[in-house]
Amino acid sequence: MDTWRKSSYSGPGDGNECVEIANSPTRIAIRDSKAPARATLTFPAGAFSTFVQALKGEDPSTGTDPAGFQV
């Protein structure tokens, strides 16, 4: 994974308060932009959206938040 990119919501200043992602056809990798040489979290490509939904507090099986509202 050579092509890493940051979110446009990376924080103030130089934007180093974020994670970076890189993707291939079969997997998605995530790393800390402040320590790119350290550990990388890697997911199968299909599991990444479930991970992001969980971070947002959504129920991946229904597409709703924990209170039951459609997201």
N, C-alpha and C positions, 0 to 999 in steps of 0.2 A: 504494500500500500504506500504509494509515493505521493499521491495528491491529497493533501489535507486541506480542509477549509473550515473557517470559523463562521459562526452565526453573525448576522448583522446586529444581533442583540448582545454583543460581546462585552459590554460595559464601557465605562468612560475612559478617556485618555487613549492609550494605545490598544485597548481591547484585549488585554491579557487575562481577563477574569472570565474565562469561558472554557468550553471544551471544543475540540476540533473533531471532525469526522472525516473518514475516508471510506470509499466504497469500491467494491468489485462486484462482478455478477453474482457471487455466491456468499459474500459476507460484508458486514459493516463494522468498522473499527472506530473506537472513541478513545481520545486521550486528553489529558489536561494540558492546556496551552502553556501553562507556566512551567511544566516539567515534561516536555515532549519525549525525552529519552527514557522516561520511567514506564511503568506498566500501561498496557493498552487493553481495553475491554473490547472483545470481539464477539459479534453475534452472527448467526446465520441470517441471511438477508431477510427472510420472512419474519423473523422474531423481533427485528428492530422496531417495527411499528407498534408491536405489543408493549415493548419496553417503554417507548415514548408515551403511549397512552397511560401506562401505569404511573409514570412520572407526573403526568397531568392530573392524576386522580380519576381517570376514566376507567370504566369497566370494559376491558377489551372484548368481552363476549357480546356486549350489548351496545357499545358506543355511547353509554350514558355515564354521567358522573355518579358518585356514590349516593346522592340524594334522589337519583332517578331521572334527572333532567337530560334530555337529548342534547348531545354535544356535536 
